[in-house]
Amino acid sequence: MVWTPGQGLNGDRYIIEGKLGEGGFGVTYLAQKAQNRQRVVIKTLKDELLSDRNFATFRDKFRDEALLLSLCRHPNIVQIDNYFTHGNLPCIAMEYVAGEDLWKWVERRGILSETEALNYIRKVGEAVIVVHEKGLLHRDIKPQNIMVRDNFDAVLIDFGLARGFIPDRTQQMTLGLTHGFAPPEQYGEMGRFAEYTDVYALAATLYYLLTKTPPTAAFMRALNHPLKPPFQINPNISDAVHRAIMKGMEMDATKRPQSVQKWLAMLPQPTLGNGGQRGGVSPTIPSPQPAPQPVKLISAKGVDYRQLDRLLASGKWKEADEETTNKMLDVAGRTKDGWLRGEDIDRFPCEDLRTIDQLWVKYSNGRFGFSVQKRIYESLGGSREYDRKIWEKFGDRVGWRVNSSKWLHYNDLKFNTKAPIGHLPCVKGKLTDGVVGGGLVVGRSLLSRRDL
């Protein structure tokens, strides 16, 4: 039967206010504690399950969820208030979290700033560490299961799929997952499950917060439908965060960080600011994306990058590309020759390469730069070894080829911010011998540099 407003449960300790929602097996209600008028959420099984021959199994799993939840005490984990039965239905009374889940939060507000997204992910990550310390996996971390309180704090909810685990041991677990946020090992009942299982889901959740795009489901990725690198959707994502997302979502579990602590350590650390609060932002006001910091014009060869800085700041992209060419030739000692070789790129000082790259990334708001091109190249499987198909796909992606067949001449490039991501710099043909895409050795050497 459906519980109606005003109905009392557990000896009238709880008074039903109304129904909140239901899922495959469960239903939730909003209620008040009669003693102090405090609001709680009461979760129970659908009453139609009473006639199901597997009801005892459903009831036992529901009871186990209450037990697991009661073991995990953390400010960012929904807290259990009570467990009781009403009729034959098991009931969990738990903390009511005023606010909305992160899925609705992003749908309503759009892509989050990196500062705000990382604030939520760090808090939930710390909560998941506590879950793991109890020998449990949550197995259903996703934006819909993270509530944002009215004070902008984040709370992990719904432990319906949580199960105990033994690291590095083949185990059997009941099937249950959410496409896009579940790792590949969760698609089978038998397998190896460990902390890295929840790492994948945390990384996938961060992917969504910063792109407003659900990640490609793991089973589709296994069928050769690649995950779109998040920076291609949101070029404002920093290199460190991009690496953490991609590493956390590795299909091979052994290549992921093996614990949440190790994965969180990959993320940029918050700084102190605004009166000493962590993250440099107020916990009650979402922070906008922080302004880019000034680039230190460092050169191991004493090269002056102030003119390049001024040109990029003014949005003079073509002149900036020409200046980049001149400075790179100057650094490599190839000004008289007027062109670069693969060995020149191999010996190019990392200080100068980073200065040039950071200037491009800063003033293009993440659209242009060698590091942007490198991420695209690597996402396509590119390496130092020549692969014509990959190089051509790279040309298609950054807009150096048209109609998937014709390489552009340098003067045909687009020198504005409407150009595709990674379109610039092109170093005035010095990577290209005049025809964009022609300088294969130099281009592959540059895009394979580990210090970008």
ABEGO torsion letter per residue (X at the ends): XBBBBGBBBGGGABBBAEBAEBBAABBBBBBBBAAAGBBBBBBBBBAAAAABAAAAAAAAAAAAAAAAAAABBBAABBBBABBBBBEABBBBBBBBBBEBBAAAAAAAAEBBBAAAAAAAAAAAAAAAAAAAAAGBBAGABBAAABBBBAAGBBBBBGAAABBBBBBGBBBBBBBEBBBGABBAAAABABEBBBAAAAAAAAAAAAAAAAAGBBBBBAAAAAAGBBBBBAAAABAABBAAAAAAAAAAABABAAABBABAAAAAAABBBBBBBGGGBBGGBBAABBBBBBBBBBBBBBBAAGBBAAAAAAAAAAGBAAAAAAAAAAAAAAAAGAAAAGBBBAAAAAABBAAAAAAAAAAAAAAAGGABEAAAAAAAAAAAGBBABBBAAAAAAAAAAAGABBGGABBBBAAABBBBAABBBGAOBAGGGAAAGGBBGABAAAAAAAAABAAX
